């Protein structure tokens, strides 16, 4: 009898419900579908320059407590009505966290935050959270990390990020080519633009690749390409890249690749040196550039939660502080509100001219 040559480091294959099963447990409602579609249409109109507003992806670094998450969503939905003339607000709902080495991998991977990895539970609860957000009338954004996950909840997403660590991954470029949302490719962790620009180009074209269909069976997925890829500047290599020179260089890189000059500035990560108190300064600088005539910046990203800062995950989860991030540090809700209201006041008179240009 020959020795086994496969799965030598695998200790188990646990059952995972198919996308169709999870969707049957948490079905898309008409109100949620309307929210998702209107959110996508607004984003596409902004990227097509039919809508002169900015879009702002704003919310917690990661979702770990659905109760606090919905509390935040209600606040954001109320604020969105106030600033809708200048900004299209999209809630950041990140369930998967890329890790350089170790750490909590996110709500879908480990919903109980105890290394028990009940992914089947995390997927269903994550979908339910997205449904609750959509039923408020608020569009949601997420980062696509696992290439299978969009089959489970992609119908509830209006905007997708491809992160700095995965922008040069062919798997993620192929996945992005088939997503139903606009997709922002982040520049590399070293600050370089090449991987993101090439990612936008690749995702704009048709691809064929292995994946899962709605019933959980292996399938060859064939895509038409995604026409709404764009660049997200998040800093890197020890320096920010939201300044006028960096944005001009990004415009040139997009122009050279014959891509639309659509740029989103992430106020967090290396652009704020991971110091949340710097995010308002980054946003203020970018708003000033727009007031001075910049036409390439179409969006912003803010890491924000109810309470400022972040916290470690304690052994006793009852000790978690309500509404405070367990991953990257965030600005508090009060600061977020101030940032958005100030930008709204400063942009109200200048944005209409963008549409005429």
C-alpha positions in Angstrom: 0.0 0.0 0.0 1.5 3.3 -1.0 1.9 6.2 1.4 -0.4 9.1 1.3 0.9 12.2 -0.5 -1.8 14.8 0.2 -3.3 16.7 3.1 -0.3 15.8 5.3 -0.7 19.0 7.3 -4.5 19.1 7.3 -6.2 18.0 10.5 -9.8 18.3 9.4 -12.5 19.2 6.8 -15.4 20.8 8.7 -18.7 21.3 6.9 -19.3 24.8 5.6 -22.8 25.8 4.4 -22.9 26.8 0.8 -23.6 30.5 -0.2 -27.1 29.5 -1.2 -27.7 28.0 2.3 -26.5 31.1 4.1 -28.5 33.4 1.8 -31.6 31.3 2.5 -31.1 31.8 6.3 -30.5 35.5 5.8 -32.4 36.5 2.6 -31.9 39.7 0.8 -35.0 42.0 1.3 -36.4 44.4 -1.2 -35.4 47.4 1.0 -31.9 46.1 1.4 -31.5 45.5 -2.4 -32.7 49.1 -3.1 -30.1 50.4 -0.7 -27.3 48.4 -2.2 -28.1 49.3 -5.8 -28.7 53.0 -5.1 -25.3 53.1 -3.3 -23.5 51.5 -6.2 -25.2 53.8 -8.7 -24.1 56.9 -6.8 -20.5 55.6 -6.6 -20.5 54.8 -10.3 -21.9 58.3 -11.1 -19.2 59.9 -9.1 -16.5 57.9 -10.8 -18.1 58.7 -14.2 -18.1 62.4 -13.2 -21.9 62.5 -13.6 -22.1 63.4 -9.9 -19.8 66.1 -8.6 -19.9 64.9 -5.0 -17.2 63.0 -3.1 -17.8 59.6 -1.6 -16.5 58.8 1.9 -15.8 55.3 3.2 -16.1 55.8 6.9 -16.4 53.4 9.8 -14.6 51.1 12.2 -11.3 49.5 11.2 -13.1 46.2 11.8 -16.5 45.0 13.0 -16.2 42.9 16.2 -19.5 43.8 18.1 -22.6 43.9 15.9 -24.5 45.9 18.5 -22.0 48.7 18.6 -21.7 48.5 14.8 -25.4 49.1 14.3 -25.3 51.9 16.8 -22.6 53.5 14.7 -24.5 52.8 11.4 -27.6 54.6 12.8 -25.5 57.7 13.6 -23.9 57.6 10.2 -27.2 57.2 8.4 -28.6 60.3 10.2 -25.5 62.3 9.4 -25.6 61.2 5.7 -28.9 63.1 5.3 -27.2 66.3 6.5 -24.2 66.1 4.1 -25.8 64.4 1.1 -25.4 67.5 -1.1 -21.6 67.2 -1.0 -20.8 63.7 0.1 -22.1 60.1 -0.4 -21.4 58.3 2.8 -20.6 54.6 2.7 -20.1 52.6 6.0 -16.9 50.7 6.3 -17.8 47.1 7.2 -14.6 45.1 7.3 -14.9 41.5 8.5 -11.5 40.1 7.3 -8.2 41.4 8.6 -5.0 40.6 6.7 -2.1 39.6 9.0 1.6 40.0 8.4 2.2 37.3 11.1 -0.5 36.6 13.7 -3.5 38.3 15.3 -7.3 38.3 15.3 -8.3 37.5 11.7 -11.7 39.2 11.9 -15.4 38.6 12.7 -16.0 36.0 9.9 -13.0 34.0 10.7 -13.3 34.1 14.5 -16.6 35.6 15.6 -16.3 34.5 19.2 -12.8 36.1 19.4 -11.4 33.1 21.2 -9.5 31.3 18.5 -12.4 28.8 18.0 -12.7 29.8 14.3 -16.5 29.2 13.8 -16.3 30.5 10.3 -19.8 29.1 9.5 -21.2 31.2 12.4 -19.2 34.3 11.4 -20.4 34.1 7.8 -24.0 34.0 8.8 -23.7 36.7 11.5 -21.7 38.9 9.1 -24.3 38.6 6.4 -27.0 39.4 8.9 -25.1 42.6 10.0 -24.8 43.7 6.4 -28.5 43.2 5.9 -29.3 45.3 9.0 -27.1 48.1 7.7 -28.6 48.0 4.2 -32.1 48.0 5.7 -31.3 51.3 7.4 -30.7 52.7 3.9 -26.9 52.9 4.3 -24.6 51.4 1.7 -21.6 49.3 2.9 -18.0 48.9 1.9 -15.6 46.1 2.7 -12.2 44.7 1.8 -12.2 41.5 -0.3 -9.6 39.2 1.2 -10.9 35.7 0.9 -11.8 35.0 -2.8 -14.8 32.8 -1.8 -16.4 35.2 0.7 -18.0 37.5 -1.9 -20.3 34.6 -2.9 -21.8 34.7 0.6 -22.4 38.4 1.0 -21.4 40.3 -2.1 -25.0 41.1 -2.9 -25.0 43.4 0.2 -21.9 45.4 -0.7 -21.7 48.7 -2.6 -17.9 49.3 -2.6 -14.9 47.0 -2.3 -11.3 47.6 -1.5 -8.3 45.4 -2.6 -5.7 46.0 0.1 -2.1 47.0 -0.1 -0.9 43.5 0.5 -3.1 41.9 -2.1 -3.2 44.5 -4.9 -0.6 42.6 -6.9 -2.2 39.2 -6.3 -3.5 37.7 -9.5 -6.2 35.9 -7.5 -7.6 39.2 -6.2 -7.3 40.9 -9.6 -9.4 38.1 -11.1 -11.9 38.3 -8.3 -12.2 42.1 -8.7 -12.9 41.7 -12.4 -16.1 39.8 -11.5 -17.3 41.9 -8.5 -20.5 43.8 -8.9 -19.2 46.9 -7.1 -16.7 49.6 -7.9 -13.3 48.5 -6.6 -10.5 50.6 -5.0 -7.0 49.2 -5.3 -4.6 50.5 -2.6 -1.0 51.4 -3.3 1.6 49.0 -2.0 2.8 49.1 1.7 6.1 50.5 0.4 4.2 53.4 -1.2 4.6 52.3 -4.8 1.7 52.8 -7.3 2.7 50.1 -9.8 0.9 47.1 -8.3 -2.4 49.1 -7.8 -2.3 50.6 -11.3 -1.6 47.2 -12.9 -4.4 45.7 -10.7 -6.9 48.2 -12.0 -5.9 47.4 -15.6 -6.0 43.7 -15.0 -9.4 43.8 -13.2 -10.9 45.8 -16.1 -10.5 42.8 -18.4 -12.3 39.5 -18.7 -10.9 36.5 -16.7 -11.6 32.8 -16.2 -10.6 31.2 -12.9 -11.6 28.5 -10.4 -14.1 29.3 -7.7 -17.4 28.3 -6.1 -20.9 28.7 -7.5 -23.9 29.5 -5.2 -24.4 25.9 -4.4 -20.9 25.5 -3.2 -19.7 23.4 -6.1 -16.4 24.0 -7.9 -16.9 26.1 -11.0 -15.0 28.0 -13.7 -15.9 31.6 -13.1 -15.9 33.7 -16.3 -16.0 37.5 -15.9 -16.6 40.5 -18.2 -14.2 42.8 -16.3 -14.8 45.6 -13.9 -14.9 49.1 -15.5 -14.9 50.9 -12.1 -11.5 50.2 -10.7 -9.8 53.2 -9.1 -6.7 54.1 -7.1 -6.6 54.4 -3.3 -3.6 56.3 -1.8 -2.9 55.1 1.7 0.8 56.2 2.1 3.6 53.8 2.7 7.4 53.3 2.8 7.5 55.6 5.9 5.8 58.6 4.3 2.3 59.9 3.4 1.1 60.4 -0.2 -1.9 62.7 0.1 0.1 65.9 -0.7 -0.2 67.8 -3.9 3.0 66.4 -5.4 2.1 62.7 -4.6 -1.4 63.2 -6.0 0.1 64.8 -9.2 2.4 61.8 -9.6 -0.6 59.4 -9.1 -2.5 61.3 -11.8 0.4 60.9 -14.2 0.7 57.2 -13.4 -3.0 56.7 -14.2 -2.8 58.8 -17.3 0.2 56.8 -18.6 -1.8 53.6 -18.1 -4.8 55.3 -20.0 -7.0 55.0 -16.9 -9.4 57.6 -15.6 -7.9 60.0 -13.0 -10.0 58.7 -10.1 -8.2 58.9 -6.8 -9.4 58.1 -3.2 -7.3 59.3 -0.3 -7.2 57.1 2.8 -6.8 59.5 5.8 -5.6 56.6 7.9 -2.8 54.1 7.7 0.5 55.6 6.6 -1.1 58.8 5.6 -1.7 59.5 9.3 1.3 57.5 10.6 -1.4 55.3 12.2 -2.2 58.1 14.6 -5.9 58.7 14.5 -5.6 62.3 15.7 -3.9 63.1 12.4 -6.8 61.9 10.2 -8.7 65.3 10.5 -5.5 67.1 9.3 -5.2 64.8 6.3 -8.8 65.4 5.4 -8.5 69.1 5.8 -5.5 69.2 3.5 -7.3 67.2 0.8 -10.4 69.4 1.0 -8.1 72.4 0.6 -6.7 70.9 -2.6 -10.2 70.4 -3.9 -11.1 74.0 -3.1 -7.9 75.0 -5.0 -9.0 73.2 -8.1 -8.1 69.5 -7.8 -10.4 67.4 -9.8 -8.9 63.9 -9.5 -9.8 63.2 -5.9 -13.2 61.6 -5.9 -13.3 60.0 -2.4 -11.9 59.8 1.1 -11.6 57.0 3.7 -11.8 57.5 7.5 -11.3 54.9 10.2 -13.8 55.9 12.8 -15.8 54.3 15.7 -17.9 55.5 18.6 -14.9 55.8 21.0 -11.4 57.0 20.0 -8.3 54.8 19.9 -8.2 51.0 20.2 -7.9 48.3 22.7 -6.4 44.8 23.1 -8.8 41.8 23.1 -9.0 40.7 26.8 -9.4 37.1 27.9 -12.7 38.2 29.5 -14.6 39.6 26.6 -17.0 41.3 29.1 -14.2 43.8 29.7 -14.2 45.1 26.2 -14.9 48.8 26.0 -18.1 49.5 24.0 -17.6 51.1 20.6 -13.8 51.0 20.7 -11.7 49.3 17.9 -9.8 46.0 18.6 -7.6 46.5 15.5 -6.3 49.9 14.2 -7.0 53.0 16.3 -10.0 55.1 15.2 -11.2 58.7 15.6 -14.2 59.1 17.9 -17.8 59.7 16.6 -17.7 63.3 17.7 -14.5 63.9 15.7 -15.9 62.1 12.7 -19.0 64.3 12.8 -16.9 67.5 13.0 -14.7 66.3 10.1 -17.6 65.6 7.8 -19.6 68.7 8.7 -16.6 70.9 8.2 -15.9 69.4 4.8 -19.5 69.7 3.9 -19.4 73.5 4.6 -16.2 74.0 2.8 -17.1 72.0 -0.4 -20.7 73.1 -0.9 -19.8 76.0 -3.2 -17.0 74.4 -5.1 -18.2 70.9 -6.0 -20.8 71.9 -8.6 -18.1 73.4 -10.8 -16.6 69.9 -11.1 -19.6 68.6 -13.0 -19.4 71.4 -15.5 -15.7 70.8 -16.2 
